[in-house]
Amino acid sequence: MFQRQQPSSAPAAVELCGIDKRFGPVHANRAVDLTVRAGTIHGIIGENGAGKSTLMNILYGFYQADAGQILIDGQEVRITGPQDAIRAGIGMVFQHFMLVETFTVLENMLLGAEGGPLLAGGAARARAEVERLERKYRLDVPLDALVSDLPVGVQQRVEILKALFRGARILILDEPTGVLTPQEADHLFRILKSLRAQGRTVVLITHKLREIMAVTDQVSVMRQGAMVAHRPTAGTSREELAELMVGRKVLLRVAKGEARPGPVALKVDDLVMTDRQGVQRVKGVSFEVRRGEILGIAGVAGNGQSELLEAITGIRSATSGRIELDGHPVRGGEGRPEGLGHVPEDRLRMGLVAGFPAWENALLGYQDRPDCVNGPFLDRPMLQRRCGEWMRIFDVRPPDPDYAATAFSGGNQQKLVLAREIEHDPVLLVVGQPTRGVDIGAIEFIHRRLIELRDAGKAVLLVSVELDEIMALADRILVMFDGHFTGEVEGRAADEKRIGLLMAGVRKEAA
């Protein structure tokens, strides 16, 4: 049941009243009301497609609402673009940073503000103001460094500093920790609390319930375009918020017994991968995955994980080294090895054909198998029946084999790919980012299926940037940094701080 926000002594920095927005037949925001109090950190959570990013894009001026009002500090404002939002004191830090990598930090600060009053006295005056903001909010960044030379955590601080430099009193952050190590995320939270202490207002969009509980004062929950609940963070729990997001109880903890590792399914020996520019992305890694276990590879995106998966799945040829699946060599460019299932990191680019119906997507990569044909042609009636059965087992909605892949939600697309790969009975399932962009209800389902596959004696290689996911599912964890492994941790002994240090490049002995 919807619960209105409780009155507070703090004035409202932002009030959204009856915000309504449609994109053709999609009703993205349904008469949404939201009050964000000044000097607080306010979280907005919801499933994929719940409308939270649309709502914030309306506040920042990327979209205009079909109906409703926006009030800033009690005064109605009309925001027709980002410049209007900036003039109203609103700044936004996007999940994918809006920085020019070949410019220095200071040049990025000045970009777009060339006509502002701070530049009337020249760049030296702007530098002095940026340095003042750095000291005030503990946002240490090297102003003369090229952005391309900075770690992602520092680049994010540049984005926050840029918004403050342009006068933001209200700061919106969209999924800010997706590319950060746990230590970098903790540092970000300290910055947000410092901003709050200095009277700034922060709106945090995230799907990570742990972060909501750790850093916010208030949290609002959206579902299917509507606002369904507001809670003081201290008066709620992860379990209640998950239930409000999905509309039913959700099991947040993965239930699994001890692994029973069997024979080696995958063996990788001294593997090197070099990209088209001649840069080594994978630097001589060696490891094994056994039947009956889940091996997790953790790390911040861009440290060689994608290239490693491309070599194992036969998409690309390794520069050197050896890969064996069930004792047989895997050679790049020769297609999918027999006995290997692959759930790719980007399901739409590599896992599905968007315009194909579900039943055709359910046989991609397996269309040459004898059980898929009737004479010289595909056995369409059988394939449609089989796809319908898989959709029922994997709870793909709607369970219609003729439904186009592009029409499914992200979670249902992912379950369709997972159904195809698991139901073809692989020796090894390679899973890249299994729950990227997936709703919390689908996450619960996908995790349970991966555990069931392990318990059936299959080998699972799991790559994920979600540390909670790796720690919950993996029996062993390898941590990847800059193309090599910095350490191995037993799943039951894993802790966030230790893995976070390994993700930052600190070797196991030091960690």
ZAMARGU-4260 file (C-alpha; in steps of 0.2 Angstrom, whole numbers, plus 5000, padded with zeros to 4 digits):
<rodrens>
0) 5000/5000/5000 | 5006/5017/4996 | 5013/5027/5010 | 5014/5046/5009 | 5030/5055/5014
5) 5029/5061/5032 | 5030/5080/5036 | 5048/5085/5041 | 5055/5101/5048 | 5068/5102/5034
10) 5062/5113/5019 | 5060/5104/5003 | 5074/5106/4990 | 5064/5097/4977 | 5045/5094/4975
15) 5039/5084/4960 | 5020/5085/4959 | 5009/5073/4948 | 5023/5070/4935 | 5017/5060/4921
20) 5026/5054/4905 | 5022/5043/4891 | 5033/5036/4877 | 5020/5031/4864 | 5011/5016/4873
25) 5023/5015/4887 | 5017/5025/4903 | 5034/5028/4910 | 5029/5039/4925 | 5011/5039/4932
30) 5007/5054/4942 | 5022/5053/4953 | 5024/5064/4968 | 5041/5066/4977 | 5048/5077/4990
35) 5067/5078/4993 | 5071/5088/5009 | 5086/5100/5009 | 5102/5093/5016 | 5098/5075/5015
40) 5103/5060/5005 | 5087/5053/4996 | 5087/5036/4988 | 5076/5031/4974 | 5075/5012/4970
45) 5064/5001/4959 | 5065/4987/4946 | 5072/4989/4929 | 5060/5000/4919 | 5051/5006/4935
50) 5053/5024/4929 | 5066/5031/4941 | 5079/5036/4928 | 5065/5044/4918 | 5059/5054/4933
55) 5077/5061/4936 | 5079/5064/4917 | 5064/5075/4918 | 5071/5084/4933 | 5087/5087/4924
60) 5079/5093/4908 | 5083/5079/4896 | 5064/5075/4895 | 5049/5086/4898 | 5034/5079/4908
65) 5017/5078/4899 | 5009/5084/4915 | 5014/5089/4933 | 5025/5102/4942 | 5043/5104/4947
70) 5046/5115/4963 | 5064/5120/4968 | 5066/5128/4985 | 5047/5130/4985 | 5046/5139/4969
75) 5039/5132/4953 | 5052/5131/4939 | 5051/5126/4921 | 5065/5115/4915 | 5066/5113/4896
80) 5084/5107/4896 | 5100/5104/4906 | 5105/5122/4906 | 5089/5126/4915 | 5092/5113/4928
85) 5110/5120/4930 | 5103/5137/4933 | 5091/5130/4945 | 5106/5123/4955 | 5104/5105/4949
90) 5118/5094/4944 | 5118/5076/4938 | 5132/5063/4938 | 5128/5049/4925 | 5132/5031/4926
95) 5143/5033/4910 | 5154/5048/4913 | 5152/5064/4902 | 5170/5068/4901 | 5182/5072/4887
100) 5196/5059/4890 | 5209/5069/4880 | 5207/5085/4891 | 5214/5088/4908 | 5203/5089/4923
105) 5203/5108/4924 | 5199/5109/4905 | 5184/5097/4908 | 5178/5109/4922 | 5179/5124/4911
110) 5170/5115/4896 | 5153/5122/4893 | 5156/5136/4906 | 5167/5147/4895 | 5155/5161/4896
115) 5152/5160/4915 | 5158/5173/4927 | 5172/5163/4935 | 5181/5164/4918 | 5180/5183/4917
120) 5196/5183/4927 | 5204/5169/4918 | 5208/5151/4921 | 5218/5155/4936 | 5202/5161/4945
125) 5193/5145/4940 | 5207/5135/4946 | 5207/5143/4963 | 5188/5140/4964 | 5190/5122/4960
130) 5204/5120/4973 | 5192/5128/4986 | 5179/5115/4982 | 5191/5101/4983 | 5196/5106/5000
135) 5179/5109/5006 | 5172/5092/5000 | 5187/5081/5001 | 5187/5079/4982 | 5205/5077/4979
140) 5209/5076/4960 | 5224/5081/4950 | 5218/5096/4940 | 5232/5095/4927 | 5231/5076/4923
145) 5223/5069/4908 | 5206/5061/4912 | 5211/5046/4902 | 5225/5043/4914 | 5214/5043/4929
150) 5206/5028/4938 | 5187/5027/4937 | 5184/5032/4955 | 5194/5048/4952 | 5185/5051/4936
155) 5169/5050/4946 | 5175/5063/4958 | 5179/5074/4943 | 5161/5073/4938 | 5155/5078/4956
160) 5167/5092/4957 | 5162/5098/4939 | 5143/5099/4945 | 5148/5108/4961 | 5159/5120/4951
165) 5144/5125/4941 | 5134/5129/4956 | 5124/5113/4960 | 5115/5113/4977 | 5105/5097/4972
170) 5116/5083/4965 | 5108/5068/4956 | 5119/5052/4955 | 5113/5038/4943 | 5119/5020/4948
175) 5136/5028/4954 | 5145/5013/4960 | 5143/5001/4945 | 5161/5004/4940 | 5169/5006/4957
180) 5179/4994/4969 | 5171/4992/4987 | 5184/5004/4993 | 5181/5017/4980 | 5162/5015/4984
185) 5165/5018/5002 | 5175/5034/4998 | 5161/5040/4987 | 5149/5038/5002 | 5161/5048/5013
190) 5160/5062/5000 | 5141/5061/4999 | 5140/5062/5018 | 5152/5077/5017 | 5141/5085/5004
195) 5126/5083/5016 | 5135/5090/5031 | 5138/5106/5020 | 5120/5108/5017 | 5120/5100/4999
200) 5105/5088/4994 | 5109/5072/4986 | 5097/5061/4976 | 5104/5043/4974 | 5097/5031/4960
205) 5103/5013/4963 | 5097/4995/4963 | 5109/4990/4977 | 5099/4989/4993 | 5115/4988/5004
210) 5120/5005/4998 | 5103/5012/5001 | 5104/5006/5019 | 5121/5012/5021 | 5120/5030/5015
215) 5103/5037/5013 | 5091/5046/5025 | 5075/5043/5015 | 5071/5031/5002 | 5057/5031/4989
220) 5051/5015/4979 | 5045/5015/4962 | 5036/5001/4953 | 5029/5001/4935 | 5030/5019/4933
225) 5022/5024/4950 | 5028/5029/4967 | 5023/5015/4979 | 5031/5019/4995 | 5042/5032/5005
230) 5052/5026/5020 | 5064/5034/5032 | 5079/5022/5029 | 5081/5019/5048 | 5063/5012/5049
235) 5064/5000/5035 | 5075/4984/5029 | 5082/4977/5014 | 5069/4963/5014 | 5054/4976/5015
240) 5062/4987/5001 | 5064/4971/4990 | 5046/4966/4993 | 5040/4984/4989 | 5050/4984/4973
245) 5044/4968/4966 | 5027/4966/4974 | 5030/4950/4983 | 5042/4942/4995 | 5060/4940/4988
250) 5074/4928/4995 | 5089/4940/4996 | 5101/4926/5001 | 5107/4912/4990 | 5103/4895/4998
255) 5117/4883/4993 | 5126/4868/5001 | 5144/4864/5000 | 5152/4861/4982 | 5158/4844/4977
260) 5171/4847/4964 | 5174/4833/4952 | 5185/4831/4937 | 5193/4846/4928 | 5181/4853/4915
265) 5191/4868/4909 | 5210/4870/4909 | 5218/4887/4905 | 5237/4888/4904 | 5247/4904/4902
270) 5234/4912/4891 | 5239/4929/4883 | 5227/4940/4873 | 5232/4955/4864 | 5220/4968/4856
275) 5220/4975/4839 | 5231/4990/4845 | 5244/4978/4851 | 5240/4980/4870 | 5240/4965/4881
280) 5223/4963/4889 | 5226/4946/4897 | 5244/4943/4903 | 5248/4924/4905 | 5234/4918/4916
285) 5232/4900/4921 | 5217/4891/4931 | 5205/4877/4931 | 5186/4875/4933 | 5180/4858/4940
290) 5163/4850/4937 | 5152/4853/4952 | 5159/4870/4956 | 5156/4888/4952 | 5172/4898/4949
295) 5170/4917/4950 | 5181/4930/4942 | 5179/4947/4951 | 5186/4963/4945 | 5181/4981/4939
300) 5176/4980/4921 | 5190/4983/4909 | 5203/4973/4917 | 5204/4959/4904 | 5188/4949/4909
305) 5179/4951/4892 | 5194/4946/4882 | 5197/4931/4893 | 5179/4925/4890 | 5180/4928/4871
310) 5195/4916/4871 | 5187/4903/4881 | 5171/4903/4871 | 5181/4902/4854 | 5175/4919/4849
315) 5193/4926/4847 | 5210/4917/4845 | 5222/4919/4860 | 5239/4926/4856 | 5247/4912/4865
320) 5243/4899/4878 | 5232/4884/4879 | 5213/4881/4883 | 5206/4864/4885 | 5188/4859/4888
325) 5185/4841/4894 | 5203/4837/4887 | 5200/4844/4870 | 5209/4860/4864 | 5198/4876/4861
330) 5204/4886/4846 | 5198/4903/4843 | 5188/4907/4827 | 5181/4889/4825 | 5165/4893/4834
335) 5157/4887/4850 | 5167/4872/4857 | 5156/4856/4860 | 5149/4855/4877 | 5151/4874/4881
340) 5136/4885/4885 | 5138/4904/4885 | 5128/4917/4892 | 5137/4933/4885 | 5140/4949/4895
345) 5129/4959/4882 | 5114/4949/4878 | 5107/4960/4865 | 5124/4962/4855 | 5129/4943/4857
350) 5116/4933/4864 | 5100/4937/4854 | 5094/4943/4838 | 5082/4957/4843 | 5070/4955/4828
355) 5069/4936/4829 | 5055/4927/4839 | 5059/4918/4855 | 5058/4901/4847 | 5072/4906/4834
360) 5082/4914/4848 | 5081/4898/4858 | 5091/4888/4845 | 5104/4901/4840 | 5121/4892/4840
365) 5112/4875/4840 | 5103/4875/4824 | 5114/4862/4816 | 5110/4849/4829 | 5100/4834/4822
370) 5086/4836/4835 | 5082/4853/4827 | 5078/4848/4810 | 5065/4838/4800 | 5074/4832/4784
375) 5082/4847/4776 | 5072/4860/4786 | 5070/4866/4804 | 5057/4857/4813 | 5047/4873/4817
380) 5032/4865/4826 | 5044/4855/4838 | 5055/4870/4841 | 5040/4881/4845 | 5034/4868/4857
385) 5051/4865/4865 | 5053/4884/4867 | 5036/4886/4875 | 5041/4872/4888 | 5058/4881/4892
390) 5049/4897/4894 | 5037/4889/4907 | 5052/4881/4916 | 5062/4897/4916 | 5047/4909/4920
395) 5049/4919/4904 | 5035/4931/4903 | 5025/4931/4892 | 5027/4913/4888 | 5024/4915/4869
400) 5037/4907/4857 | 5032/4919/4843 | 5035/4935/4854 | 5050/4945/4847 | 5065/4946/4858
405) 5066/4965/4858 | 5048/4965/4866 | 5054/4956/4882 | 5060/4965/4897 | 5079/4964/4901
410) 5076/4951/4914 | 5065/4940/4903 | 5078/4941/4889 | 5091/4935/4900 | 5081/4921/4906
415) 5078/4916/4888 | 5096/4915/4885 | 5099/4906/4901 | 5086/4893/4896 | 5094/4890/4879
420) 5111/4887/4886 | 5106/4877/4901 | 5094/4866/4892 | 5107/4861/4879 | 5116/4852/4894
425) 5133/4859/4894 | 5148/4852/4902 | 5154/4870/4906 | 5143/4886/4907 | 5152/4902/4905
430) 5141/4916/4912 | 5146/4935/4909 | 5137/4947/4920 | 5122/4936/4923 | 5111/4949/4931
435) 5116/4965/4922 | 5101/4976/4920 | 5090/4962/4928 | 5076/4965/4940 | 5078/4959/4958
440) 5065/4945/4956 | 5074/4938/4940 | 5090/4939/4950 | 5083/4928/4963 | 5078/4915/4949
445) 5094/4916/4940 | 5105/4913/4955 | 5095/4898/4960 | 5097/4890/4943 | 5116/4892/4943
450) 5117/4884/4960 | 5106/4869/4953 | 5117/4868/4938 | 5132/4866/4949 | 5123/4853/4960
455) 5120/4843/4944 | 5138/4841/4942 | 5141/4854/4929 | 5155/4867/4929 | 5151/4885/4930
460) 5163/4900/4926 | 5155/4916/4932 | 5162/4933/4928 | 5153/4948/4937 | 5157/4966/4942
465) 5144/4964/4956 | 5154/4959/4971 | 5139/4953/4981 | 5134/4941/4967 | 5152/4934/4966
470) 5153/4931/4985 | 5136/4923/4986 | 5138/4911/4971 | 5156/4907/4969 | 5165/4892/4978
475) 5181/4899/4973 | 5185/4917/4968 | 5199/4923/4957 | 5202/4942/4956 | 5207/4950/4940
480) 5217/4967/4939 | 5226/4974/4923 | 5225/4957/4914 | 5232/4946/4928 | 5226/4938/4944
485) 5230/4946/4960 | 5224/4932/4971 | 5212/4918/4974 | 5200/4917/4989 | 5189/4902/4995
490) 5171/4907/4993 | 5167/4904/5011 | 5181/4914/5017 | 5178/4929/5006 | 5176/4946/5013
495) 5172/4962/5004 | 5187/4972/5010 | 5200/4959/5005 | 5193/4956/4988 | 5191/4975/4986
500) 5210/4977/4989 | 5214/4963/4976 | 5202/4972/4964 | 5213/4988/4966 | 5229/4978/4962
505) 5235/4974/4979 | 5242/4957/4978 | 5235/4943/4990 | 5250/4943/5002 | 5248/4962/5005
510) 5229/4961/5005
</rodrens>
